C-alpha cells in the first residue's frame, strides 16, 4: 500500500509548478523524498529542496504540495519540509500548522 500511495503522491505533486519556471517540481527534481507513514493516520512526508536557498516561492510550492497530497484518497495528512532554504524553519512551521 505504501508504494502505491507514494506513487500517487508523486503524481499529485506533478500538478505543483515552480511559479517562475512554470515546470512541475517533480520534473525539476525539487522533490527530494516522499515517505508514507502508516500509524493511526496515514501521513505523507514530503521533502522539497529548492534550487536557490533564497527562493521566494518555496513557501507557496510547499503549501501547494501539501494541498495536492491531502487530496489523495488514503492520505489523512501531509507534512512538507523545505530543505536547504535560508528560511526553512519558518516555512516549515507555517506550512505544517
Backbone torsions as a table, in degrees:
resi	resn	phi	psi	omega
1	UNK	NA	-40.5	-178.6
2	UNK	-60.8	-41.6	-179.8
3	UNK	-64.7	-39.5	178.9
4	UNK	-65.0	-45.0	178.2
5	UNK	-65.6	-38.7	178.2
6	UNK	-57.7	-45.4	180.0
7	UNK	-66.3	-38.6	177.9
8	UNK	-64.1	-39.8	177.9
9	UNK	-64.3	-45.6	179.4
10	UNK	-58.5	-43.6	178.4
11	UNK	-62.9	-42.0	179.5
12	UNK	-62.0	-37.2	-178.1
13	UNK	-70.7	-15.5	175.5
14	UNK	-67.0	-16.4	177.7
15	UNK	-81.5	-11.3	-179.2
16	UNK	-93.9	118.6	-178.2
17	UNK	-108.2	148.0	168.6
18	UNK	-68.0	118.9	-174.9
19	UNK	-61.2	-25.1	-179.4
20	UNK	-82.3	-33.6	-175.8
21	UNK	-97.8	-26.0	-177.1
22	UNK	72.2	20.2	-178.3
23	UNK	-118.6	143.7	-179.4
24	UNK	-58.3	143.9	178.5
25	UNK	-64.8	-25.0	176.2
26	UNK	-71.2	-49.0	-179.5
27	UNK	-61.6	-34.6	179.8
28	UNK	-77.5	-10.4	-179.8
29	UNK	80.5	21.7	-178.6
30	UNK	-83.0	-17.0	179.2
31	UNK	-83.5	106.1	-176.7
32	UNK	-77.4	-39.7	179.6
33	UNK	-159.2	154.9	173.3
34	UNK	-134.6	122.8	177.3
35	UNK	-125.2	141.2	177.0
36	UNK	-109.9	121.3	179.0
37	UNK	-108.8	119.6	-178.4
38	UNK	-113.0	104.5	176.2
39	UNK	-131.7	-123.9	175.2
40	UNK	-64.1	-35.7	176.9
41	UNK	-124.6	158.0	173.4
42	UNK	-97.4	117.3	-175.0
43	UNK	-115.7	129.0	173.0
44	UNK	-92.6	119.3	178.0
45	UNK	-104.7	114.8	-173.3
46	UNK	-117.6	133.6	175.1
47	UNK	-116.5	127.2	178.7
48	UNK	-115.8	134.3	178.0
49	UNK	-124.1	102.8	179.7
50	UNK	-64.2	154.2	-179.9
51	UNK	-71.2	-24.7	-178.2
52	UNK	-117.0	124.4	-178.5
53	UNK	-65.4	-7.9	177.5
54	UNK	-116.1	16.7	-177.1
55	UNK	-51.9	122.1	-178.2
56	UNK	-75.9	-11.8	-177.4
57	UNK	-101.6	4.0	-176.0
58	UNK	-59.2	-42.8	-179.4
59	UNK	-65.5	-42.6	179.2
60	UNK	-62.6	-45.2	179.9
61	UNK	-63.1	-39.5	179.1
62	UNK	-65.7	-43.2	178.4
63	UNK	-64.3	-42.9	178.9
64	UNK	-64.0	-38.4	178.5
65	UNK	-63.9	-43.1	178.6
66	UNK	-61.7	-46.8	-179.4
67	UNK	-59.0	-47.4	-178.6
68	UNK	-65.5	-42.0	-179.2
69	UNK	-65.1	-37.2	-177.8
70	UNK	-75.7	-8.6	174.9
71	UNK	-78.9	-14.2	-173.8
72	UNK	-78.4	130.2	173.9
73	UNK	-60.8	130.0	-179.5
74	UNK	101.3	-14.4	175.8
75	UNK	-103.1	118.3	179.1
76	UNK	-84.9	-31.9	-174.3
77	UNK	-155.7	149.3	173.9
78	UNK	-122.6	136.8	174.4
79	UNK	-117.7	121.9	-177.2
80	UNK	-113.7	128.7	176.7
81	UNK	-114.7	135.2	173.7
82	UNK	-100.7	126.9	-178.4
83	UNK	-112.6	148.5	174.4
84	UNK	72.2	19.8	178.8
85	UNK	-109.6	144.5	-176.7
86	UNK	-66.2	-18.3	178.0
87	UNK	-117.8	29.3	-174.8
88	UNK	-55.7	-44.5	-177.6
89	UNK	-61.1	-46.3	-179.6
90	UNK	-66.3	-41.7	179.1
91	UNK	-63.9	-46.7	-178.4
92	UNK	-61.6	-40.2	178.3
93	UNK	-64.4	-43.6	-178.7
94	UNK	-66.7	-45.2	-176.2
95	UNK	-66.9	-34.6	-171.8
96	UNK	-103.1	23.0	178.2
97	UNK	-59.8	NA	NA
